[in-house]
Amino acid sequence: MNSSEPKLIQFFLFLFLFGVFLNANAQTDKELLRELVTEEQEAVNALVLYPEEVRNDIFIAAQHPEALIKVESIQRQTSNSFQELLTSYPQDIQELIWDLTRYPNLIEKVITPENQSKAALKRILKNYPEKIRPQAKKAAQDYLPLLMSISQLNESAESAFESILLEYPPQSRKALRQMIKLPEVLTILTSNIRLVVLVGDIYSKDPEWLHYKADSLNLLLASQNARELEDWKASLENNPEVLEELKASGDTYNEHYDYDDDEYQDFIDDLYYDAEEDEPAEVIVRHHYYHSYRYWFGYPYWYEYPRWRIYPYWYDWGFYIGRNNAVVVIGLPSYHFTQWYFYHPHHHAYWPHLSAHFVNHYYGHRKVGSSIVSSVRSWKHQNRSVINDQWLQDDKNLVRRFREYGKFETERLKHNRKKPEKAYSQSEYADRYKKRYPELSKTRKQVEEVTKVPRNQQGKEFTKSRVDIPSKEVPTKTIPKRDKKLRKKVTVPKVDKARDYHKNTWEKPKRTRVIKPRQNKAPKTFKPKKIKPTRKKQKPT
């Protein structure tokens, strides 16, 4: 044997073992990614719903997590400085200025010396929506030094951002610039940096595999979402009583929360009624909340969750009132709406048919992570001491049981507020008032039997922790096929499906709601309505 042959054999053996190591390592990374996808399903679902070109930019940007962290740091510092600039101004001026930041280059144009004249200002503002023009004129005339400081702050942030980009190749620069235009995406990425690191690493090793997985998940989610939405539309069309309660709850929701698009409402209505019948949603998207707040300045501090775009007042309901007072369903109610609905127990006493309808929808679509499914699941868990799957069965008494629950929980919370030293848990209150709430008292006993801690033969408790009640399949109503006469086509850009999912991802329940402050205006008192209230704005027919 030639003396060089052992070395050659050793070399090929090394290459073989190194290849096996790399393959095993890659497999481990992919398995870890599958685990992370399960743990952070909402974030992953939101990202993959974007179009392919946006997903590609996400993957490229994910290869540079350190750049994303640096960008977030610039944003945080700039946003803080921006809010400091506005601190000394009244709330209505803060709202005005913050709104101006949504429109590309608007502030930079109105502060340019040659554009200070009324004629020049009028010429510039022709390219912007009519309703923003008076605001821009007022700001340019009365708050020019403030606008100049804001422009300088934005210029500094952009300069720092461009300095970061110098370290990366052209393709990465392009992807990172696209991320700035989609602040929703950056919020998800920087909030899930562990996922980003792994995705970027896998993309650098096997981009085809990652694209394939993302494409497959995109198709699956799009199909699930479309099917769920069609079921939701059909169920509302076939349940006029539920639809009326949904409309009434939507009006109450609007009375409870201030919305920042009132001044744009006439503008939206004009756009809607001037548009073709099959494109109202497209028109509203394009002209109303298409532009986000500027990333460097952030969204207004009075929002309790990341809200980068302004939405119509009916957006959270999932429908709007069209011609001839017809209801046009464009999506599911938002997470924030459904969470608000379930968080206030008196809603179930006022609108028990809608409550039962939400639950029936949940049992038909439990495998998806939609707003209704997430809110019902959370509500079930919070009330598991008095409610189980048997209580939630779709029978003729479900509406009555919801009405009883609404009264029960409202009275219990009222008692606990008045007498905190004698506060009752749900179980205690159900036991104390058995005759007043017979259904809940009966269910509480069933729950207690199922969740009793098992004992061994010596009568000692097992150390095994208590478990939740096992889920049972509950039959749901068969939803009849939709009547073709009731169909109404609404065109919504694909990208907004991802933004909608982002809203559902962001809008997590919070015990304290931050209400947008208003000057010289007493805070609103929440008074839910049992009957359908008169609408605030009437649409022309």
Secondary structure, 3 states (H helix, E strand, C coil): CCCHHHHHHHHHHHHHHHHHHHHHHHHHHHHHHHHHHHHCHHHHHHHHCCCHHHHHHHHHHHCCHHHHHHHHHHHHHHHHHHHHHHCCCCHHHHHHHHHHCCCCCHHHHHCCHHHCCHHHHHHHHCCCCHHHHHHHHHHHHHCHHHHHHHHHHHHHHHHHHHHHHCCCCHHHHHHHHHHHHCHHHHHHHHHCHHHHHHHHHHHHHCHHHHHHHHHHHHHHHHHHHHHHHHHHHHHHHCCHHHHHHHHHHHHHHHHHCCCCCHHHHHHHHHHHHHCCCCCHHHHHHHHCCCCCCCCCCCCCCCCCCCCCCCCCCCHHHCEEECHHHCEEECCCCCHHHHHHHHHCCHHHHHCHHHHHHHHHHHHHCCCCCCHHHHHHHHHHHHCCCCCCCCCCCCCCCHHHHHHHHHHHHHHHHHHHHHCHHHCCCHHHHHHHCCCCCHHHHHHHHHHHHHCCCCECCCCCECCCCCCCCCCCCCCCCCCCCCCHHHCCCCCCCCHHHHHHHHHHHHCCCCCCCCCCCCCCCCCCCCCCCCCCCCCCCCCCC
